[in-house]
Amino acid sequence: MTITDNSRTSARRPDPVADRRAARRRRSALRWLGKLGSAVFVLWAAATVTFLLQVFAPGDRATLLLNLSSGESRERTPDEIAPVNDQYGFTDSIWTQYLHYLQGLLRGDLGTSYQLQQPVTEVIATQIGPTLVLTVTALVVAWLLVLVTTTLTAGRSGPAGAIGSLLETVSAGLPQYWIGSILLVVFAINLAWFPVESGSSALGLVLPVLTLAIPLAGFLGQIARDEFARALDQPFVLTARSRGLGDLSVRARHVLRHSIIPAVTVSGWAMGALLSGAVIAETLFARAGIGQTLVSAASSRDVPLVSGIVIVVALIYTVANLLVDFLYTVIDPRIEVP
């Protein structure tokens, strides 16, 4: 009987390792719930701001819609305005309009473009693809530049380190419009290596991508370089060298993983910056995309289309930040998402 009681007692004995793992999973789940809640709040705030911009924009919305759809610019009579107000609910209370607006967003309805007379969702769906290709490719190219230059030059005391640091400092401060203009004049107009108008070809994508990637690579490289230099002084580097690994192998296999985490932190922000920069690149290189659409909608005061683009950009920015948080644990599983 005593033996049985002892066995039962040992079976009920807590496992400290299992308890720590369970506590860590609970903390991780709470953090992710908090981040998802923050993401929903950001999207709600963006939607609310865009709604208020539509409601309080100067001028009568019914008159603006009629003028854009007809191509005229004149005052409208009450008889002309009344059907539009009834159709879109412009005369309802602001609270009623706001609730209808949020209900539409939950259904994926971003409204109707004043100028194009098409659902905003359809307009964005036809234009967002080229912009995402441009921004994602620019982010990948920027990171490739960062990984190469940081691995080869960071933490070196000779000319290589000075040149790498100088290139990052200069490129990080270059305006995107200036870089794009130089690339366009030199490589498209003078040398004719690339088309002047980007179009949809892979060759036409090169210059717009470099326009966005070069400043971003300089900015991310500065962050990674400082962390790389600190990582070179850590004990694990000496241990790796004592096992006979060469300098390049130590840098690429051990130091680089520890040094890029701070740069990964700002990659979510970088995605939002690239989407903003896409407006410049697409306009400069006559490339189809959401940037060109936004410029056209803003110049024609097509408020629903501008608002819809803002919401979609906020959604992409939010998703990008959640993906960055996930990448933390992929790069180093010991990291807990803050």
C-alpha positions in Angstrom: 0.0 0.0 0.0 2.8 2.3 0.8 4.5 1.6 -2.5 1.3 2.5 -4.4 0.9 5.8 -2.5 4.5 6.7 -3.3 4.0 6.0 -7.0 0.8 8.1 -7.0 2.7 11.0 -5.3 5.5 10.9 -7.8 3.0 10.8 -10.7 1.4 13.9 -9.4 4.8 15.7 -8.8 5.0 18.9 -11.0 7.4 19.0 -13.9 9.2 22.4 -13.7 10.3 22.2 -17.4 6.7 21.5 -18.6 5.4 24.3 -16.4 7.8 26.8 -17.9 6.9 25.7 -21.4 3.2 26.0 -20.6 3.7 29.5 -19.1 5.7 30.6 -22.1 2.9 29.4 -24.4 0.3 31.3 -22.4 2.4 34.5 -22.5 3.0 34.0 -26.3 -0.8 33.5 -26.8 -1.6 36.6 -24.8 1.0 38.7 -26.7 -0.4 37.6 -30.1 -4.0 38.3 -29.0 -2.8 41.8 -27.9 -1.1 42.3 -31.3 -4.1 41.2 -33.2 -6.2 43.5 -31.1 -3.8 46.4 -31.9 -4.0 45.5 -35.6 -7.8 45.7 -35.5 -7.6 49.0 -33.7 -5.3 50.5 -36.4 -7.6 49.4 -39.2 -10.6 50.8 -37.4 -8.8 54.1 -36.8 -7.8 54.3 -40.5 -11.3 53.5 -41.6 -12.7 56.2 -39.2 -10.3 58.8 -40.4 -11.1 58.2 -44.0 -14.8 58.3 -43.3 -14.5 61.7 -41.6 -12.4 63.0 -44.5 -15.2 62.0 -46.9 -17.9 63.6 -44.7 -16.1 66.9 -43.9 -14.3 67.4 -47.3 -15.0 70.8 -48.8 -17.8 71.0 -51.2 -21.1 69.1 -51.7 -20.4 65.4 -52.4 -23.4 65.0 -54.7 -22.3 68.0 -56.8 -18.7 66.6 -56.9 -19.9 63.2 -57.9 -22.2 64.6 -60.7 -19.4 66.8 -62.0 -16.8 64.0 -62.1 -19.2 61.6 -63.8 -20.2 64.1 -66.5 -16.9 65.8 -66.9 -18.4 69.2 -66.2 -17.7 71.7 -63.4 -20.8 73.7 -62.5 -23.3 74.2 -59.8 -26.1 71.7 -59.6 -29.8 72.3 -59.0 -31.6 70.7 -56.1 -33.5 68.5 -58.5 -30.2 67.1 -59.9 -28.7 66.6 -56.4 -31.7 65.0 -54.7 -31.5 61.6 -56.5 -27.8 61.3 -55.7 -28.3 62.2 -52.1 -31.1 59.5 -51.9 -29.0 56.9 -53.6 -25.8 57.4 -51.5 -27.5 58.5 -48.3 -25.6 61.8 -48.1 -28.5 63.5 -46.2 -28.6 60.8 -43.5 -27.1 61.6 -40.1 -23.4 61.2 -39.7 -23.9 58.4 -37.3 -26.1 56.5 -39.7 -23.6 57.0 -42.5 -20.8 55.8 -40.3 -22.5 52.6 -39.4 -23.4 51.9 -43.0 -19.8 52.6 -43.9 -18.4 50.2 -41.4 -20.9 47.5 -42.4 -19.8 48.0 -46.0 -16.1 47.5 -45.0 -17.0 44.3 -43.2 -18.5 43.1 -46.4 -15.5 44.2 -48.4 -17.3 47.2 -49.9 -15.1 50.3 -50.0 -17.7 52.4 -51.9 -18.0 53.6 -55.5 -15.4 55.7 -57.3 -16.8 59.2 -58.2 -14.7 59.5 -61.3 -14.7 55.9 -62.6 -18.2 54.9 -61.5 -16.9 51.5 -60.4 -16.6 49.8 -57.1 -13.5 50.9 -55.3 -12.7 47.3 -54.5 -12.6 46.4 -58.1 -10.4 49.4 -59.0 -7.9 48.6 -56.3 -7.9 44.9 -57.2 -6.8 45.6 -60.8 -4.0 48.0 -59.7 -2.6 46.6 -56.4 -0.8 43.6 -58.1 1.9 45.7 -59.9 2.5 47.7 -56.8 2.9 44.7 -54.6 5.3 43.2 -57.1 7.3 46.4 -57.1 7.4 46.9 -53.3 8.1 43.3 -52.4 10.8 43.0 -55.0 12.4 46.3 -53.7 12.3 44.9 -50.2 14.0 41.7 -51.2 16.7 43.5 -53.2 17.3 45.9 -50.4 17.9 43.0 -48.0 20.2 41.3 -50.4 22.3 44.5 -50.6 22.3 44.7 -46.8 23.3 41.1 -46.3 26.2 41.3 -48.8 27.6 44.6 -47.8 27.3 43.9 -44.0 28.8 40.5 -44.2 31.8 41.6 -46.3 32.6 45.0 -44.7 31.0 45.4 -41.2 33.4 45.4 -38.3 36.5 45.7 -40.5 39.1 48.4 -39.7 40.6 48.8 -43.2 39.3 50.6 -46.3 36.5 47.9 -46.8 34.8 48.9 -43.6 35.1 52.7 -44.3 33.8 52.3 -47.9 30.8 50.1 -46.7 29.8 52.6 -44.0 30.1 55.5 -46.5 28.0 53.8 -49.1 25.3 53.1 -46.5 25.3 56.7 -45.2 25.1 58.3 -48.6 22.5 55.9 -50.0 20.3 56.3 -46.9 20.1 60.0 -47.4 19.3 60.0 -51.2 15.8 61.1 -52.1 13.9 58.5 -54.1 12.8 61.0 -56.7 16.4 62.1 -57.3 17.7 58.5 -57.6 14.9 57.6 -60.0 15.6 60.6 -62.1 19.3 59.8 -62.4 18.6 56.2 -63.2 16.1 57.2 -65.8 18.3 59.7 -67.5 21.5 57.6 -67.4 20.3 54.0 -68.0 17.0 54.5 -69.9 17.5 57.6 -72.0 21.3 57.9 -72.5 22.4 54.3 -72.5 19.0 52.8 -73.5 19.6 49.7 -71.4 16.1 49.8 -70.0 12.7 51.1 -71.3 11.8 54.7 -70.4 8.3 53.6 -69.5 8.4 50.7 -67.2 5.2 48.9 -68.4 4.7 45.4 -67.2 8.0 43.8 -68.4 10.6 42.3 -66.1 13.2 44.6 -67.6 11.1 47.6 -66.9 10.9 46.6 -63.3 14.7 47.0 -62.7 14.9 50.8 -62.4 11.8 51.3 -60.3 13.0 48.6 -57.9 16.5 50.2 -57.6 14.8 53.6 -57.0 13.1 52.2 -53.9 15.7 49.6 -52.8 18.9 51.8 -52.6 17.8 54.2 -49.9 16.1 51.5 -47.9 19.3 49.3 -48.1 21.4 52.2 -46.8 19.0 52.7 -43.8 18.7 49.0 -42.9 22.5 48.5 -43.5 23.3 51.2 -40.9 21.2 49.4 -38.3 22.7 46.0 -39.1 26.3 47.3 -39.2 26.3 48.6 -35.7 24.8 45.3 -34.3 27.2 43.3 -36.4 30.2 45.1 -34.9 28.9 44.4 -31.4 28.2 40.7 -32.2 31.8 40.3 -33.4 33.0 40.9 -29.8 30.7 38.2 -28.3 32.2 35.0 -26.9 30.5 32.7 -29.4 32.6 34.3 -32.1 35.8 33.3 -30.4 34.4 29.8 -29.9 33.5 29.5 -33.6 37.0 30.6 -34.6 38.6 28.2 -32.2 36.8 25.3 -34.1 38.8 26.3 -37.2 36.1 28.3 -39.0 37.3 30.9 -41.4 36.4 34.6 -41.1 33.8 34.7 -43.8 32.1 31.5 -42.5 32.0 32.9 -39.0 30.4 36.2 -40.3 27.8 34.5 -42.5 26.9 31.5 -40.3 27.0 33.0 -36.8 27.4 36.8 -36.6 24.9 37.7 -39.3 21.9 36.0 -37.7 22.4 37.9 -34.5 23.0 41.3 -36.2 20.0 41.5 -38.5 17.3 41.2 -35.9 17.1 45.0 -35.2 16.9 45.6 -38.9 14.1 43.0 -39.2 12.3 45.0 -36.6 11.8 48.0 -38.9 11.0 45.9 -42.0 7.3 46.3 -41.3 7.7 50.0 -41.3 9.8 49.7 -44.4 7.0 48.0 -46.2 4.7 51.0 -45.5 7.5 53.3 -46.7 7.9 51.4 -49.9 4.2 51.6 -50.6 4.5 55.4 -50.2 7.5 55.5 -52.4 5.7 53.4 -55.0 3.7 56.6 -55.8 7.0 58.3 -56.8 8.4 55.3 -58.7 5.2 54.5 -60.6 4.7 58.2 -61.6 8.3 58.7 -62.6 8.5 55.5 -64.7 4.9 55.6 -66.0 4.3 52.2 -64.3 0.8 50.9 -63.7 -0.1 50.5 -60.0 -1.9 51.9 -57.0 0.4 54.9 -56.9 -0.7 56.2 -60.3 -4.3 55.5 -59.3 -3.8 57.5 -56.0 -2.3 60.5 -57.8 -5.2 60.5 -60.3 -7.8 60.1 -57.6 -6.3 62.9 -55.4 -6.1 65.3 -58.3 -9.7 64.7 -59.2 -10.9 64.7 -55.6 -12.2 61.2 -55.9 -12.6 60.8 -52.1 -13.9 57.2 -52.0 -11.1 55.9 -54.1 -8.4 57.8 -52.1 -10.0 56.5 -48.8 -10.1 53.0 -50.1 -6.5 53.1 -51.0 -5.6 54.4 -47.6 -7.4 51.6 -45.9 -5.8 48.9 -48.1 -2.3 50.4 -47.5 -3.1 50.3 -43.7 -4.1 46.7 -44.0 -0.9 45.8 -45.9 1.2 47.7 -43.3 -0.6 45.9 -40.4 -0.1 42.4 -42.0 3.5 43.2 -42.7 4.2 44.1 -39.1 2.6 40.8 -37.9 4.8 38.9 -40.3 7.8 40.7 -39.0 6.9 39.6 -35.4 6.6 36.0 -36.7 10.0 36.2 -38.3 11.6 37.0 -35.0 10.9 33.4 -33.8 12.1 32.0 -37.1 15.4 33.7 -37.0 15.9 32.9 -33.3 13.4 30.6 -31.6 14.6 31.8 -28.2 13.1 35.2 -28.8 9.7 36.0 -27.4 7.7 38.5 -29.4 7.5 41.7 -27.4 
